[in-house]
Amino acid sequence: MRFGGDQSEPFRRGTQAAATLDPALVAASIAAVTTNLGVAVTKSATYFHPYEIARIFGSLDHLTRGRIAWNIVTSLSQAEAQNFGFDSHVEHEERYARAEEFVHTAVKLWSSWDPDAVIADKESGVWADPSRIRTVDHDGDHYRTRGPLNQPRSPQHRPVLIQAGSSETGKEFAARWAEAIFEIDPTPEGRRAYYDDVKSRASNHGRNPDHIKVFPSFIPFIGETEAIAREKQAFHNELADPISGLITLSVHTDHDFSVYDLDAPVEDVRVGGTQGLFDVARRLSQRDNLTLRDIGKLYAQGVLLPQFVGTASDVADQIEESFNGGEADGFIVSSAQAPGTFNDFVDYVVPELQRRGLFRTEYEGSTLRENLGLGSPDEDLPADVREAPSLIAV
């Protein structure tokens, strides 16, 4: 644990990631009791192997009948490195270099079976046509795998790729590979700048920017009146503990913020983890004259997420303004409390958005890729990867 070099406080306070379940197993459970819901699973491209990840997500795509997504992360902290047997965490730039090869290799593995490779012909006794299944024979700087993947092509061909790159390197990686991007920025101007930046970068990689969906996150506080909603927000925000927020910030940035003066502005320091989130924290501190204690409290209130507050109509107004203002292709709703926040949003805000024509009334397709309005898996790859003759079978 980065904060104070001790794990006692995170466990005592129950801060983010103090205890979690493996998301792949949770995703399989969710898939068993839902029909249309897309399920995104976070797995690291730093401490796993492409073949293992390709198998996990290929299996989940089969189990969900095409509703799975992979949230690609490069891991955050020294503590995670030590859990996997390493003394220190891989440096930021090196993590993304490994992730580039990692994702490219996984894509090769998912493409190692043609769509019609499985014959399943009882009369001839042929289950699969070997000529339609290829080895990968990847031998790169960081990974080796022969392939092919030992499972047929899944309903989506491969999972929807999600990323949350916010540093310069992270945004470039997201623009190359991501089909959906999870963004955190509490300011409209920051969200607009991010949206324009990542779409432009995607175009530079020969990708259709309309097929990269940018999803900022927010926390809604909804009430029968604005006063009730404000009361809910105030109650939630007052419970936020600055030290708990700084513990989480220390984990996310892989930097120990326990050694700084809590009542001084956020210092300009080099962090090894999530650089983009720290840049947002530092920008807020400078703009609003906030101390480190203030940032810790904001972080505890919701990891710097904006808060949309008011009646269902008020919250819908804020969503509509953000959507039409060039900030988003959609949104990720985060919860102040679970399941209460989601229940309120579904029961009150969704019908209002539907009345405005801003939310679907039925699902367009059967897969997550179809319901997000993405292109084909091959079409959405970077141009240099899409044109590689050894990757995509014609």
VEXDREN-2710 file (C-alpha; in Angstrom, 1 decimal):
% VEXDREN-2710
k/r/px/py/pz
1/MET/0.0/0.0/0.0
2/ARG/1.4/3.4/-1.0
3/PHE/-0.2/5.7/1.6
4/GLY/2.2/5.7/4.6
5/GLY/3.7/2.4/3.5
6/ASP/1.2/0.5/5.6
7/GLN/-1.9/-1.5/4.7
8/SER/-3.6/-1.1/8.0
9/GLU/-5.5/2.1/7.2
10/PRO/-7.0/0.9/3.8
11/PHE/-8.4/-2.2/5.5
12/ARG/-9.6/-0.3/8.6
13/ARG/-11.4/2.3/6.4
14/GLY/-12.5/-0.1/3.7
15/THR/-11.2/2.1/0.9
16/GLN/-11.6/1.3/-2.8
17/ALA/-10.1/-2.1/-3.8
18/ALA/-9.4/-3.1/-0.2
19/ALA/-11.4/-6.3/-1.0
20/THR/-12.8/-7.4/-4.4
21/LEU/-14.0/-10.5/-6.2
22/ASP/-12.5/-11.6/-9.5
23/PRO/-14.6/-9.7/-12.1
24/ALA/-14.6/-12.5/-14.7
25/LEU/-16.5/-14.8/-12.3
26/VAL/-18.9/-12.1/-11.4
27/ALA/-19.5/-11.4/-15.1
28/ALA/-20.4/-15.0/-15.7
29/SER/-22.9/-14.9/-12.9
30/ILE/-24.5/-11.6/-14.2
31/ALA/-24.7/-13.1/-17.7
32/ALA/-26.7/-16.1/-16.4
33/VAL/-29.5/-13.9/-15.1
34/THR/-29.7/-11.2/-17.8
35/THR/-30.5/-11.1/-21.5
36/ASN/-29.4/-7.7/-23.0
37/LEU/-27.0/-6.2/-20.4
38/GLY/-23.5/-5.7/-21.6
39/VAL/-20.8/-6.6/-19.1
40/ALA/-17.3/-5.1/-19.0
41/VAL/-14.5/-6.8/-17.1
42/THR/-11.2/-5.1/-16.1
43/LYS/-8.1/-7.2/-16.6
44/SER/-4.5/-6.1/-16.7
45/ALA/-2.3/-6.1/-19.7
46/THR/0.8/-6.0/-17.4
47/TYR/0.6/-9.1/-15.2
48/PHE/-1.2/-11.6/-17.3
49/HIS/-0.4/-13.3/-20.7
50/PRO/-2.3/-12.6/-24.0
51/TYR/-3.2/-16.2/-24.4
52/GLU/-4.8/-16.4/-21.0
53/ILE/-6.7/-13.2/-21.5
54/ALA/-7.8/-14.2/-25.0
55/ARG/-9.2/-17.5/-23.6
56/ILE/-11.0/-15.8/-20.7
57/PHE/-12.7/-13.2/-22.8
58/GLY/-13.4/-15.6/-25.7
59/SER/-15.1/-17.9/-23.1
60/LEU/-17.1/-15.0/-21.6
61/ASP/-18.2/-13.8/-25.0
62/HIS/-19.6/-17.3/-25.7
63/LEU/-21.2/-17.5/-22.2
64/THR/-22.8/-14.1/-22.6
65/ARG/-23.8/-14.7/-26.2
66/GLY/-21.8/-11.6/-27.3
67/ARG/-22.3/-9.2/-24.5
68/ILE/-18.7/-9.0/-23.0
69/ALA/-16.2/-6.1/-23.0
70/TRP/-12.6/-6.0/-21.8
71/ASN/-11.6/-2.9/-19.9
72/ILE/-7.9/-2.8/-20.7
73/VAL/-5.7/-1.5/-17.9
74/THR/-1.9/-1.4/-17.4
75/SER/-2.1/-1.8/-13.6
76/LEU/-1.4/1.0/-11.2
77/SER/0.7/0.2/-8.2
78/GLN/3.8/-1.2/-6.6
79/ALA/1.6/-3.3/-4.3
80/GLU/0.1/-5.1/-7.4
81/ALA/3.6/-5.8/-8.7
82/GLN/4.6/-7.3/-5.4
83/ASN/1.5/-9.5/-5.4
84/PHE/2.6/-10.9/-8.7
85/GLY/6.2/-11.5/-7.5
86/PHE/8.0/-8.4/-8.7
87/ASP/9.9/-6.0/-6.5
88/SER/8.7/-2.8/-8.3
89/HIS/6.0/-1.8/-10.8
90/VAL/6.8/-1.5/-14.5
91/GLU/7.4/2.2/-15.6
92/HIS/4.5/4.0/-17.2
93/GLU/5.9/4.1/-20.8
94/GLU/7.0/0.5/-20.6
95/ARG/3.6/-0.6/-19.4
96/TYR/2.0/0.9/-22.5
97/ALA/4.6/-0.6/-24.8
98/ARG/3.8/-4.0/-23.4
99/ALA/0.1/-3.3/-23.6
100/GLU/0.4/-2.4/-27.3
101/GLU/2.0/-5.8/-28.1
102/PHE/-0.4/-7.6/-25.6
103/VAL/-3.6/-6.4/-27.3
104/HIS/-2.2/-6.9/-30.8
105/THR/-1.4/-10.5/-29.8
106/ALA/-4.8/-11.1/-28.3
107/VAL/-6.5/-9.8/-31.4
108/LYS/-4.4/-12.3/-33.5
109/LEU/-5.5/-15.1/-31.2
110/TRP/-9.2/-14.1/-31.5
111/SER/-8.8/-14.1/-35.3
112/SER/-7.1/-17.5/-35.5
113/TRP/-10.5/-19.2/-36.2
114/ASP/-12.4/-18.2/-39.3
115/PRO/-16.2/-17.6/-38.7
116/ASP/-17.1/-20.8/-40.6
117/ALA/-14.3/-23.1/-39.2
118/VAL/-16.7/-25.3/-37.3
119/ILE/-18.4/-27.6/-39.8
120/ALA/-20.2/-29.9/-37.3
121/ASP/-21.1/-32.4/-40.1
122/LYS/-22.4/-35.6/-38.5
123/GLU/-22.5/-37.5/-41.7
124/SER/-18.8/-36.9/-42.6
125/GLY/-17.7/-36.9/-39.0
126/VAL/-15.9/-33.6/-39.5
127/TRP/-16.2/-31.1/-36.6
128/ALA/-13.9/-28.4/-37.8
129/ASP/-12.0/-27.6/-41.0
130/PRO/-8.3/-27.4/-40.1
131/SER/-7.6/-25.2/-43.1
132/ARG/-9.8/-22.4/-41.5
133/ILE/-7.8/-22.4/-38.2
134/ARG/-4.3/-20.8/-38.1
135/THR/-1.4/-20.7/-35.7
136/VAL/-0.4/-17.2/-34.6
137/ASP/3.3/-17.8/-34.1
138/HIS/3.8/-14.5/-32.3
139/ASP/7.4/-13.9/-31.1
140/GLY/7.7/-10.3/-29.9
141/ASP/9.6/-8.2/-27.5
142/HIS/7.5/-9.1/-24.5
143/TYR/5.3/-12.1/-25.4
144/ARG/5.5/-15.4/-27.3
145/THR/2.6/-17.6/-28.2
146/ARG/2.1/-20.2/-30.9
147/GLY/-1.7/-20.4/-31.0
148/PRO/-4.3/-20.9/-32.4
149/LEU/-6.7/-20.2/-29.6
150/ASN/-8.3/-23.4/-28.5
151/GLN/-11.9/-22.3/-28.9
152/PRO/-14.1/-21.3/-31.9
153/ARG/-14.7/-17.7/-32.8
154/SER/-17.1/-16.2/-30.4
155/PRO/-20.4/-14.3/-31.2
156/GLN/-18.7/-10.8/-31.3
157/HIS/-15.5/-12.3/-32.8
158/ARG/-13.7/-10.6/-29.9
159/PRO/-14.8/-8.5/-26.8
160/VAL/-15.6/-4.8/-27.1
161/LEU/-12.3/-3.1/-26.1
162/ILE/-12.7/-0.4/-23.4
163/GLN/-9.9/1.8/-22.2
164/ALA/-9.5/4.9/-19.9
165/GLY/-6.3/6.5/-21.1
166/SER/-5.9/10.0/-19.8
167/SER/-2.1/10.6/-20.0
168/GLU/-0.6/11.5/-23.4
169/THR/0.5/7.9/-23.8
170/GLY/-2.8/6.6/-22.5
171/LYS/-4.9/8.7/-24.9
172/GLU/-2.7/7.5/-27.8
173/PHE/-3.2/3.9/-26.8
174/ALA/-7.0/4.5/-26.4
175/ALA/-7.2/6.1/-29.8
176/ARG/-5.5/3.1/-31.4
177/TRP/-7.4/0.3/-29.7
178/ALA/-10.4/1.4/-27.7
179/GLU/-13.9/1.1/-29.0
180/ALA/-15.3/2.7/-25.8
181/ILE/-13.5/5.1/-23.6
182/PHE/-14.2/5.6/-19.9
183/GLU/-13.4/9.2/-19.0
184/ILE/-13.2/11.1/-15.7
185/ASP/-13.2/14.9/-15.7
186/PRO/-15.4/17.2/-13.5
187/THR/-15.4/20.1/-15.9
188/PRO/-17.3/20.6/-19.2
189/GLU/-14.3/22.2/-20.8
190/GLY/-12.1/19.3/-19.8
191/ARG/-14.6/16.8/-21.2
192/ARG/-14.9/18.7/-24.5
193/ALA/-11.1/18.9/-24.9
194/TYR/-10.7/15.2/-24.2
195/TYR/-13.5/14.3/-26.7
196/ASP/-12.0/16.3/-29.5
197/ASP/-8.5/15.1/-28.8
198/VAL/-9.2/11.4/-28.7
199/LYS/-11.4/11.5/-31.8
200/SER/-8.7/13.4/-33.7
201/ARG/-6.1/10.8/-32.6
202/ALA/-8.3/8.0/-33.7
203/SER/-8.6/9.5/-37.2
204/ASN/-4.8/9.7/-37.4
205/HIS/-4.7/6.0/-36.9
206/GLY/-7.1/5.4/-39.8
207/ARG/-10.1/4.6/-37.6
208/ASN/-13.6/5.9/-37.9
209/PRO/-14.0/8.3/-35.0
210/ASP/-17.8/7.6/-34.9
211/HIS/-16.9/4.0/-33.9
212/ILE/-15.0/5.1/-30.8
213/LYS/-17.5/6.0/-28.1
214/VAL/-16.5/8.4/-25.4
215/PHE/-18.3/7.8/-22.1
216/PRO/-17.7/10.3/-19.3
217/SER/-18.9/9.2/-15.9
218/PHE/-21.0/11.1/-13.4
219/ILE/-22.8/10.6/-10.1
220/PRO/-26.5/11.5/-10.1
221/PHE/-28.4/12.7/-7.0
222/ILE/-32.1/12.6/-7.8
223/GLY/-35.0/13.9/-5.7
224/GLU/-38.7/14.8/-6.0
225/THR/-37.6/18.4/-5.7
226/GLU/-34.2/20.1/-6.2
227/ALA/-34.0/20.7/-2.5
228/ILE/-34.4/17.0/-1.7
229/ALA/-31.7/16.2/-4.3
230/ARG/-29.4/18.8/-2.8
231/GLU/-30.0/17.3/0.7
232/LYS/-29.0/13.9/-0.6
233/GLN/-25.9/15.2/-2.2
234/ALA/-24.8/17.2/0.9
235/PHE/-25.4/14.1/3.2
236/HIS/-23.2/12.0/0.9
237/ASN/-20.5/14.5/0.5
238/GLU/-20.2/15.3/4.2
239/LEU/-19.5/11.6/4.9
240/ALA/-16.4/11.7/2.7
241/ASP/-13.2/11.2/4.6
242/PRO/-10.2/13.1/3.2
243/ILE/-7.7/10.5/4.3
244/SER/-9.7/7.7/2.7
245/GLY/-9.7/9.8/-0.5
246/LEU/-5.9/10.3/-0.3
247/ILE/-5.4/6.6/0.3
248/THR/-7.3/5.8/-2.9
249/LEU/-5.5/8.6/-4.8
250/SER/-2.2/7.1/-3.6
251/VAL/-3.2/3.7/-5.0
252/HIS/-4.3/5.2/-8.3
253/THR/-1.2/7.3/-8.8
254/ASP/1.2/4.8/-7.1
255/HIS/2.5/7.8/-5.0
256/ASP/2.5/8.3/-1.3
257/PHE/0.6/11.4/-0.4
258/SER/0.9/10.9/3.3
259/VAL/4.2/12.8/3.3
260/TYR/2.7/16.1/2.2
261/ASP/1.2/19.0/4.1
262/LEU/-2.6/18.4/4.0
263/ASP/-3.3/22.2/4.2
264/ALA/-1.0/23.1/1.3
265/PRO/-1.8/23.1/-2.4
266/VAL/-1.2/19.9/-4.4
267/GLU/2.4/19.9/-5.4
268/ASP/3.6/19.3/-8.9
269/VAL/5.1/15.8/-8.5
270/ARG/5.8/12.9/-10.8
271/VAL/3.5/10.0/-10.3
272/GLY/3.9/6.5/-11.6
273/GLY/0.3/5.4/-11.8
274/THR/-2.7/7.1/-13.3
275/GLN/-1.1/10.4/-14.5
276/GLY/-4.2/11.8/-16.1
277/LEU/-6.3/11.7/-12.9
278/PHE/-3.5/13.4/-11.0
279/ASP/-3.3/16.1/-13.6
280/VAL/-7.1/16.7/-13.1
281/ALA/-6.5/16.9/-9.3
282/ARG/-3.7/19.3/-9.7
283/ARG/-5.6/21.5/-12.2
284/LEU/-8.6/21.7/-9.8
285/SER/-6.2/22.6/-6.9
286/GLN/-4.7/25.4/-9.0
287/ARG/-8.0/26.7/-10.4
288/ASP/-10.0/26.7/-7.2
289/ASN/-7.2/27.2/-4.7
290/LEU/-7.8/23.8/-3.1
291/THR/-5.5/22.1/-0.5
292/LEU/-4.5/18.5/-0.6
293/ARG/-7.1/17.9/2.2
294/ASP/-9.7/19.4/-0.1
295/ILE/-8.6/17.1/-3.0
296/GLY/-8.7/14.1/-0.6
297/LYS/-12.3/15.0/0.3
298/LEU/-13.3/15.4/-3.4
299/TYR/-11.6/12.1/-4.2
300/ALA/-13.5/10.4/-1.4
301/GLN/-16.8/11.8/-2.7
302/GLY/-16.4/10.1/-6.0
303/VAL/-12.9/10.0/-7.5
304/LEU/-13.3/13.6/-9.0
305/LEU/-16.5/12.6/-10.9
306/PRO/-18.9/15.4/-11.7
307/GLN/-22.2/15.3/-9.7
308/PHE/-25.5/15.9/-11.6
309/VAL/-28.1/17.0/-9.1
310/GLY/-31.8/17.8/-9.1
311/THR/-35.2/16.4/-10.2
312/ALA/-35.3/13.7/-12.9
313/SER/-35.9/16.5/-15.4
314/ASP/-32.9/18.6/-14.0
315/VAL/-30.6/15.6/-14.3
316/ALA/-31.8/14.9/-17.8
317/ASP/-31.1/18.5/-18.7
318/GLN/-27.5/18.2/-17.6
319/ILE/-27.1/15.0/-19.5
320/GLU/-28.6/16.5/-22.6
321/GLU/-26.5/19.6/-22.4
322/SER/-23.3/17.5/-22.0
323/PHE/-24.3/15.2/-24.9
324/ASN/-25.2/18.0/-27.3
325/GLY/-22.2/20.1/-26.1
326/GLY/-19.7/17.8/-27.7
327/GLU/-18.6/16.1/-24.5
328/ALA/-19.9/12.6/-24.9
329/ASP/-21.3/9.8/-27.0
330/GLY/-23.0/8.3/-23.9
331/PHE/-22.4/8.2/-20.2
332/ILE/-21.3/5.9/-17.4
333/VAL/-23.5/6.3/-14.3
334/SER/-21.6/5.8/-11.1
335/SER/-23.3/5.3/-7.8
336/ALA/-23.3/7.3/-4.5
337/GLN/-24.9/4.2/-3.0
338/ALA/-25.8/0.8/-4.4
339/PRO/-28.4/-0.2/-5.5
340/GLY/-30.2/3.1/-4.6
341/THR/-28.5/5.4/-7.2
342/PHE/-29.2/3.0/-10.1
343/ASN/-32.8/2.4/-9.0
344/ASP/-33.5/6.1/-8.9
345/PHE/-31.8/6.7/-12.3
346/VAL/-33.7/3.8/-14.0
347/ASP/-37.0/4.6/-12.4
348/TYR/-37.0/8.4/-12.9
349/VAL/-34.3/9.7/-15.3
350/VAL/-34.4/7.0/-18.0
351/PRO/-38.2/7.6/-18.7
352/GLU/-37.5/11.3/-19.0
353/LEU/-34.6/10.6/-21.4
354/GLN/-36.8/8.3/-23.4
355/ARG/-39.4/11.0/-23.7
356/ARG/-36.7/13.3/-25.2
357/GLY/-35.6/10.6/-27.7
358/LEU/-32.2/10.4/-25.9
359/PHE/-32.5/6.8/-24.6
360/ARG/-33.4/3.6/-26.4
361/THR/-36.8/2.0/-25.9
362/GLU/-35.6/-1.3/-27.2
363/TYR/-32.3/-3.0/-28.0
364/GLU/-31.1/-2.7/-31.6
365/GLY/-29.2/-6.0/-31.7
366/SER/-28.3/-9.0/-29.6
367/THR/-24.6/-8.2/-29.0
368/LEU/-23.0/-5.4/-27.0
369/ARG/-21.1/-4.4/-30.1
370/GLU/-24.4/-3.9/-32.0
371/ASN/-26.1/-2.0/-29.2
372/LEU/-23.1/0.4/-28.9
373/GLY/-23.4/1.1/-32.7
374/LEU/-19.8/-0.1/-33.4
375/GLY/-18.5/-1.3/-36.7
376/SER/-17.3/-4.8/-37.4
377/PRO/-14.3/-6.0/-35.2
378/ASP/-11.9/-6.0/-38.2
379/GLU/-13.1/-2.6/-39.4
380/ASP/-12.5/-1.0/-36.0
381/LEU/-8.8/-1.9/-35.8
382/PRO/-6.0/0.6/-36.4
383/ALA/-5.1/0.9/-40.1
384/ASP/-1.7/-0.6/-39.7
385/VAL/-3.1/-3.6/-37.9
386/ARG/-6.1/-4.0/-40.2
387/GLU/-3.9/-4.1/-43.2
388/ALA/-1.5/-6.7/-41.9
389/PRO/-1.8/-9.7/-44.2
390/SER/-1.2/-12.3/-41.5
391/LEU/-3.9/-11.1/-39.1
392/ILE/-7.2/-11.1/-40.9
393/ALA/-8.3/-14.0/-43.1
394/VAL/-10.2/-12.9/-46.2
END
